[in-house]
């Protein structure tokens, strides 16, 4: 990618990073991911040419985002706030016909291979891959 896009350590101007650090300490969370891992993951997703998966996140303050597919500016910056990051591994490809069902393409093998290569702590349920940013692992809304 030739353009300069925000990465895992990007901090929005309105965010108080010290308050975020206090939240992490107060919750007694253990880091399972870091900016290097997140940046490798973000870059791999942005470099995909055919299809970008949906994702949602849970922040350390408990907020769970809606599902999104925009991988440039909608990501949860800084990634230091990400408690978990869900990726929907299944792509629905429209067949264009009225009598034909849409085609379901499962990208699980590819995504599992990627997160294992990066070294993330993760689990998979159905078509959802959850990357844990912090421990203890949080299973809220997993597979929904």
BAKE-455600 format. One line per 2 residues: their letters; for each residue x, y, z of N, C-alpha, C, O. Coordinates in Angstrom, 2 decimals. Atoms other than C-alpha are relative to their C-alpha. Layout:
// BAKE-455600
a> X Y Z X Y Z X Y Z X Y Z | ...
// end
This chain:
// BAKE-455600
xx> 0.83 -1.18 0.00 0.00 0.00 0.00 0.88 1.24 0.00 1.70 1.42 0.90 | -0.85 -1.17 0.11 1.56 3.25 -1.10 -0.44 1.17 0.85 0.38 2.04 1.16
xx> 0.51 -1.13 -0.77 -0.66 5.60 0.91 0.27 -0.19 1.48 0.46 -1.31 1.96 | -0.21 0.04 -1.44 -0.16 6.48 4.55 -1.37 0.04 0.69 -2.04 1.07 0.70
xx> 1.26 0.11 -0.71 -3.18 5.29 6.51 0.26 -0.17 1.49 1.36 -0.55 1.89 | -0.19 0.20 -1.44 -3.73 5.21 10.28 0.30 -1.47 0.30 -0.20 -2.37 -0.36
xx> -0.36 1.36 -0.42 -2.24 2.18 12.02 -0.36 -0.18 1.47 -0.97 0.70 2.09 | 0.45 0.41 -1.34 -2.68 0.45 15.38 0.29 1.02 1.09 -0.48 1.14 2.04
xx> -0.37 -0.94 -1.06 -0.92 3.14 17.41 -0.52 1.41 -0.25 -0.20 2.32 0.52 | 0.57 -1.32 0.27 -2.80 6.08 15.85 -0.98 0.38 1.10 -1.86 -0.41 1.46
xx> 0.86 -0.46 -1.09 -4.48 8.12 18.57 -0.80 1.22 -0.48 -0.21 2.24 -0.83 | 0.81 -1.16 0.39 -7.43 10.39 17.67 0.27 1.19 0.92 0.56 1.01 2.11
xx> -0.32 -1.22 -0.75 -6.94 13.98 18.80 -0.84 0.15 1.27 -0.36 0.69 2.27 | 0.90 -0.17 -1.15 -9.92 13.83 21.19 0.24 -1.03 1.12 -0.35 -0.90 2.19
xx> -0.15 1.08 -0.96 -8.69 10.73 23.04 1.05 0.32 1.07 2.13 0.84 0.77 | -0.92 -0.16 -1.12 -7.07 10.88 26.46 0.66 -1.35 0.26 0.06 -2.25 0.85
xx> -0.69 1.29 -0.10 -4.47 8.10 26.36 0.27 -0.40 1.45 0.27 -1.60 1.76 | -0.25 0.33 -1.41 -3.72 8.32 30.10 -1.26 -0.61 0.63 -1.16 -1.54 1.43
xx> 1.25 0.56 -0.52 -7.40 7.67 30.89 -0.19 -1.44 -0.50 -0.66 -2.31 0.23 | 0.07 1.35 0.56 -7.28 4.65 28.59 0.93 -0.95 0.77 0.53 -2.06 1.12
xx> -0.94 0.82 -0.76 -4.19 3.32 30.40 -0.54 -0.31 1.40 -0.35 -1.42 1.90 | 0.60 0.22 -1.32 -6.00 3.75 33.74 -1.09 -1.07 -0.06 -1.20 -1.91 0.83
xx> 1.06 1.00 0.18 -8.96 1.72 32.43 0.60 -1.40 -0.10 0.08 -2.35 0.49 | -0.66 1.30 0.17 -6.63 -1.10 31.41 0.53 -0.50 1.34 0.36 -1.67 1.68
xx> -0.52 0.39 -1.31 -4.95 -1.11 34.82 -1.13 -0.35 0.98 -1.04 -1.32 1.73 | 1.13 0.21 -0.91 -8.27 -0.85 36.70 -0.66 -1.36 -0.25 -1.06 -2.04 0.69
xx> 0.61 1.28 0.36 -9.65 -3.88 34.83 0.95 -1.17 0.20 0.56 -2.33 0.05 | -1.02 1.03 -0.22 -6.42 -5.78 35.60 0.17 -0.90 -1.23 0.24 -2.12 -1.11
xx> -0.11 0.74 1.26 -6.09 -6.79 31.95 1.45 -0.32 -0.33 2.37 0.44 0.01 | -1.32 0.44 0.44 -3.12 -8.68 30.53 0.06 0.10 -1.51 -0.79 -0.47 -2.20
xx> -0.12 -0.16 1.44 -1.96 -7.71 27.05 0.33 -1.31 -0.70 1.27 -2.01 -0.31 | -0.24 1.20 0.81 -2.17 -10.54 24.51 0.40 0.37 -1.42 0.80 -0.50 -2.20
xx> -0.35 -0.47 1.35 -1.51 -8.42 21.40 0.81 1.28 0.17 0.87 1.86 1.26 | -0.75 -1.25 -0.03 0.67 -5.44 20.52 -0.13 0.69 -1.36 -0.68 0.13 -2.30
xx> 0.14 -0.77 1.24 0.91 -2.76 17.83 0.64 -0.69 -1.20 0.13 -0.60 -2.31 | -0.66 0.69 1.11 3.32 -4.83 15.73 -0.92 -1.07 -0.59 -1.07 -1.17 -1.80
xx> 0.94 1.04 0.47 0.85 -7.73 15.54 -1.21 0.62 -0.67 -1.60 0.21 -1.76 | 1.18 -0.65 0.58 -2.14 -5.46 14.94 0.34 0.61 -1.35 -0.45 0.47 -2.29
xx> -0.37 -0.62 1.27 -0.29 -3.56 12.20 0.18 -1.03 -1.11 -0.22 -0.79 -2.25 | -0.15 1.06 1.01 0.62 -6.79 10.41 -1.37 -0.48 -0.45 -1.59 -0.71 -1.64
xx> 1.35 0.45 0.32 -3.01 -7.88 10.58 -0.75 1.04 -0.84 -1.34 0.71 -1.87 | 0.68 -1.08 0.73 -4.41 -4.51 9.45 0.53 0.10 -1.43 -0.25 0.21 -2.37
xx> -0.61 -0.10 1.33 -1.97 -4.36 6.53 -0.43 -1.17 -0.89 -0.75 -0.98 -2.06 | 0.42 1.18 0.78 -2.84 -7.91 5.42 -1.45 0.16 -0.47 -1.78 -0.19 -1.60
xx> 1.41 -0.18 0.39 -6.55 -7.06 5.43 -0.14 1.10 -1.07 -0.86 0.92 -2.05 | 0.09 -1.10 0.96 -6.10 -3.76 3.60 0.59 -0.39 -1.36 0.17 0.15 -2.38
xx> -0.63 0.42 1.25 -3.93 -5.47 0.98 -0.81 -1.02 -0.78 -0.47 -1.34 -1.92 | 0.85 0.96 0.72 -6.65 -7.97 0.07 -0.61 0.69 -1.22 -1.01 1.85 -1.15
xx> 0.50 -0.60 1.24 -7.82 -7.40 -3.48 -1.42 -0.39 -0.34 -2.11 0.32 -1.07 | 1.31 0.47 0.44 -11.00 -9.39 -3.74 -1.14 0.36 0.95 -2.16 0.88 0.49
xx> 1.11 -0.15 -0.95 -13.11 -9.12 -0.58 0.54 0.35 1.37 1.54 -0.21 1.81 | -0.37 -0.38 -1.36 -12.85 -7.45 2.83 -1.07 -0.51 0.96 -2.26 -0.25 0.76
xx> 0.98 0.54 -0.93 -14.50 -9.20 5.77 -0.59 1.07 0.92 -0.01 2.14 1.12 | 0.60 -0.83 -1.04 -16.84 -7.63 8.28 0.75 -0.23 1.30 1.32 -1.30 1.52
xx> -0.64 0.12 -1.31 -15.46 -6.97 11.74 -0.78 0.81 1.02 -1.54 1.72 0.67 | 0.50 -0.80 -1.11 -16.55 -5.71 15.12 0.98 -0.16 1.15 1.78 -1.09 1.18
xx> -0.95 0.02 -1.10 -14.70 -4.97 18.32 -0.69 0.27 1.32 -1.79 0.81 1.38 | 0.42 -0.40 -1.34 -15.12 -4.70 22.04 1.17 0.77 0.60 2.31 0.31 0.60
xx> -1.02 -0.84 -0.62 -13.24 -1.90 23.77 0.15 -0.36 1.47 -0.73 -1.00 2.06 | -0.23 0.29 -1.42 -11.75 -2.14 27.25 -1.04 0.65 0.90 -1.21 0.23 2.04
xx> 1.06 -0.64 -0.79 -14.55 0.17 28.46 -1.34 -0.73 -0.12 -2.33 -0.30 0.48 | 1.21 0.80 0.13 -17.13 -2.46 27.43 -0.82 0.25 -1.25 -1.73 -0.51 -1.55
xx> 0.77 -0.33 1.21 -18.40 -0.82 24.23 0.25 -1.03 -1.09 1.40 -1.33 -1.42 | -0.09 0.92 1.14 -19.14 -3.32 21.43 -0.49 0.75 -1.23 -1.61 1.25 -1.26
xx> 0.34 -0.72 1.23 -19.12 -1.79 17.96 -1.01 -0.79 -0.83 -1.24 -1.97 -0.59 | 0.81 0.67 1.02 -21.52 -2.58 15.16 0.95 -0.67 -0.98 2.14 -0.35 -1.02
xx> -0.81 0.61 1.06 -20.27 -4.78 12.32 0.32 1.06 -1.04 -0.53 1.90 -1.35 | -0.45 -0.99 0.98 -18.30 -2.76 9.76 0.86 -0.70 -1.04 1.35 -1.81 -0.80
xx> -0.85 0.57 1.04 -16.41 -3.41 6.52 1.05 0.98 -0.51 1.80 0.68 -1.44 | -0.94 -1.03 0.43 -14.35 -0.22 6.19 1.29 -0.16 0.80 1.28 -0.03 2.02
xx> -1.26 0.36 -0.66 -10.68 -1.04 6.97 1.03 1.12 -0.02 2.20 0.87 0.27 | -0.98 -1.10 0.02 -9.06 2.40 6.61 -0.18 0.89 1.23 0.71 0.96 2.08
xx> 0.20 -1.01 -1.05 -10.58 4.96 8.98 -0.97 -0.42 1.10 -1.01 0.23 2.15 | 1.00 0.40 -1.01 -13.34 3.09 10.89 0.56 -0.92 1.06 -0.14 -1.23 2.03
xx> -0.60 0.91 -0.98 -10.97 0.81 12.79 0.10 0.67 1.36 0.13 1.90 1.45 | 0.02 -0.55 -1.37 -10.82 1.25 16.59 1.37 0.51 0.47 2.05 -0.15 1.25
xx> -1.30 -0.57 -0.36 -7.77 3.48 16.94 -0.06 0.68 1.36 -1.07 1.33 1.66 | -1.14 0.90 0.14 -5.66 3.15 18.98 -0.41 -1.42 0.38 -1.34 -1.61 1.16
xx> 0.35 1.39 -0.26 -5.75 -0.64 19.06 0.30 -0.42 1.44 -0.08 -1.51 1.87 | -0.23 0.24 -1.43 -4.55 -0.44 22.67 -1.33 -0.15 0.72 -1.38 -0.75 1.79
xx> 1.30 0.07 -0.66 -8.26 -0.12 23.50 -0.79 -1.25 -0.36 -1.88 -1.45 0.18 | 0.75 1.17 0.49 -9.29 -3.39 21.76 0.12 -1.19 0.95 1.20 -1.76 1.12
xx> 0.05 1.18 -0.86 -10.34 -6.12 24.18 -0.08 -1.26 -0.86 0.62 -2.24 -0.61 | 0.03 1.05 1.00 -11.31 -8.39 21.30 -0.42 0.57 -1.34 -1.02 1.64 -1.42
xx> 0.25 -0.42 1.38 -11.64 -8.15 17.52 -0.57 -1.22 -0.72 0.13 -2.21 -0.92 | 0.66 1.09 0.72 -14.14 -10.38 15.67 0.08 0.23 -1.50 -0.07 1.36 -1.97
xx> -0.02 -0.04 1.45 -13.79 -11.18 11.98 -0.99 -1.04 -0.51 -0.93 -2.20 -0.11 | 0.93 0.94 0.63 -16.60 -12.75 9.95 0.72 -0.61 -1.20 1.02 0.09 -2.18
xx> -0.79 0.68 1.03 -14.81 -15.32 7.80 -0.80 -0.40 -1.22 -0.23 -0.88 -2.21 | 0.86 0.49 1.08 -17.78 -16.03 5.53 -0.43 1.14 -0.92 -0.94 2.17 -0.48
xx> 0.37 -0.96 1.04 -18.38 -14.16 2.30 -1.24 -0.53 -0.71 -1.29 -1.69 -1.11 | 1.17 0.36 0.78 -21.79 -14.19 0.66 0.16 0.61 -1.38 0.26 1.83 -1.53
xx> -0.19 -0.45 1.38 -21.41 -13.99 -3.09 -1.32 -0.21 -0.75 -1.81 -1.33 -0.89 | 1.27 0.09 0.72 -24.55 -13.18 -5.03 0.20 -0.68 -1.33 1.15 -0.39 -2.07
xx> -0.09 0.73 1.26 -25.18 -15.52 -7.93 -0.63 0.78 -1.15 -0.34 0.52 -2.32 | 0.64 -0.80 1.03 -27.29 -12.99 -9.78 -1.28 -0.61 -0.53 -1.99 0.02 -1.32
xx> 1.21 0.66 0.47 -30.08 -15.45 -10.37 -1.09 0.00 1.05 -0.81 0.03 2.25 | 1.13 0.02 -0.92 -33.54 -15.50 -8.87 -0.20 -1.40 0.58 -0.63 -1.54 1.73
xx> 0.24 1.37 -0.44 -33.68 -19.28 -8.63 1.21 -0.62 0.70 1.09 -1.70 1.29 | -1.21 0.55 -0.60 -30.13 -19.80 -7.38 0.28 0.66 1.34 0.13 1.87 1.50
xx> -0.40 -0.54 -1.29 -29.05 -19.42 -3.78 1.34 0.71 -0.13 2.16 0.36 -0.97 | -1.30 -0.67 -0.03 -26.21 -17.03 -3.03 1.06 -1.02 0.41 0.78 -1.96 1.15
xx> -1.11 0.89 -0.32 -22.83 -18.73 -2.78 0.68 0.48 1.28 0.93 1.67 1.44 | -0.70 -0.31 -1.24 -21.15 -18.88 0.64 1.44 -0.47 -0.14 1.69 -1.64 -0.41
xx> -1.42 0.34 0.09 -17.35 -18.76 0.61 0.59 0.19 1.39 0.52 1.27 1.97 | -0.58 -0.02 -1.34 -15.58 -19.62 3.87 1.51 0.26 -0.11 2.24 -0.54 -0.69
xx> -1.41 -0.39 0.03 -12.21 -17.84 4.28 0.72 -0.37 1.30 1.81 0.13 1.57 | -0.54 0.34 -1.32 -11.56 -19.42 7.71 1.44 -0.49 -0.05 2.28 -0.02 0.72
xx> -1.37 0.54 0.07 -8.45 -21.37 6.68 1.02 1.10 -0.21 2.06 1.13 0.44 | -0.91 -1.11 0.31 -6.83 -18.27 5.24 0.21 0.91 1.21 1.34 1.26 1.54
xx> -0.09 -0.92 -1.14 -7.62 -16.07 8.26 0.65 -0.65 1.22 1.43 -0.01 1.93 | -0.63 0.71 -1.10 -6.66 -18.71 10.84 1.50 -0.10 -0.25 2.30 0.11 0.66
xx> -1.43 0.07 0.36 -3.36 -19.20 9.02 0.69 1.34 0.25 1.80 1.38 0.79 | -0.56 -1.34 -0.19 -2.76 -15.43 9.08 0.19 0.31 1.49 1.28 0.75 1.89
xx> -0.12 -0.37 -1.41 -3.48 -14.96 12.80 0.98 -0.91 0.74 1.62 -0.48 1.69 | -1.00 0.89 -0.60 -1.39 -18.01 13.71 1.41 0.46 -0.37 2.30 0.46 0.48
xx> -1.31 -0.48 0.45 1.52 -16.68 11.64 0.41 1.26 0.77 1.57 1.42 1.14 | -0.27 -1.23 -0.73 1.23 -13.31 13.39 0.26 -0.29 1.48 1.04 0.41 2.12
xx> -0.20 0.36 -1.40 1.06 -15.00 16.80 -1.08 0.50 0.94 -0.84 0.64 2.14 | 1.12 -0.43 -0.83 -2.33 -13.81 18.04 -0.55 -1.15 0.83 -0.43 -2.32 0.46
xx> 0.83 0.93 -0.77 -4.31 -15.55 20.77 -1.40 0.16 -0.60 -1.93 1.28 -0.65 | 1.29 -0.09 0.69 -7.61 -16.40 19.05 -0.82 -1.26 0.25 -0.30 -2.27 0.72
xx> 0.89 1.17 0.04 -10.59 -18.74 18.95 -0.97 0.21 -1.15 -1.19 1.33 -1.61 | 0.95 -0.06 1.11 -13.08 -19.57 16.23 -1.27 -0.74 0.40 -1.22 -1.85 0.92
xx> 1.31 0.62 -0.19 -16.79 -20.30 16.56 -0.80 0.24 -1.26 -1.01 1.38 -1.67 | 0.73 -0.14 1.26 -18.76 -21.01 13.43 0.87 0.75 -0.99 2.03 0.40 -1.20
xx> -0.74 -0.80 0.97 -17.70 -18.43 10.88 0.69 1.22 0.60 1.20 2.06 -0.14 | -0.58 -1.18 -0.65 -16.41 -15.92 13.46 1.34 -0.36 0.63 1.46 -1.34 1.36
xx> -1.34 0.13 -0.58 -12.74 -15.60 14.36 0.17 1.16 0.99 0.06 2.32 0.62 | -0.19 -1.04 -1.02 -12.09 -13.74 17.62 1.48 0.07 0.37 2.07 -0.92 0.79
xx> -1.37 -0.28 -0.41 -8.67 -12.21 18.23 -0.09 0.71 1.34 -0.80 1.70 1.49 | 0.03 -0.59 -1.34 -8.05 -11.41 21.88 1.13 1.01 0.14 2.30 0.67 -0.03
xx> -0.99 -1.03 -0.26 -6.29 -8.13 22.61 0.49 -0.05 1.43 1.62 0.34 1.73 | -0.32 0.08 -1.42 -6.35 -8.74 26.36 -0.56 -1.28 0.60 -1.53 -1.85 0.09
xx> 0.52 1.07 -0.81 -6.81 -11.53 28.84 -0.38 0.59 1.34 0.12 1.66 1.70 | 0.57 1.29 0.35 -8.63 -12.88 30.58 -0.91 0.11 -1.22 -1.49 1.16 -1.51
xx> 0.81 0.02 1.22 -10.47 -13.92 27.43 -1.45 0.36 0.33 -1.99 -0.07 1.35 | 1.37 -0.46 -0.16 -13.89 -12.32 27.05 -0.83 -0.62 -1.14 -0.52 -0.43 -2.32
xx> 0.80 0.71 1.00 -16.57 -14.39 25.28 -1.35 0.66 -0.26 -2.22 0.07 -0.91 | 1.27 -0.68 0.20 -19.37 -11.83 25.32 -0.34 0.11 -1.48 0.50 0.51 -2.29
xx> 0.54 -0.12 1.37 -21.48 -11.97 22.13 0.79 -0.81 -1.03 0.69 -0.52 -2.22 | -0.81 0.78 0.93 -19.11 -14.56 20.60 -0.89 -0.95 -0.80 -1.62 -1.76 -0.23
xx> 0.79 0.84 0.88 -20.71 -16.24 17.61 -1.37 0.55 -0.33 -2.15 -0.10 -1.03 | 1.31 -0.61 0.29 -23.69 -13.88 17.48 0.06 0.82 -1.26 -0.94 1.41 -1.67
// end
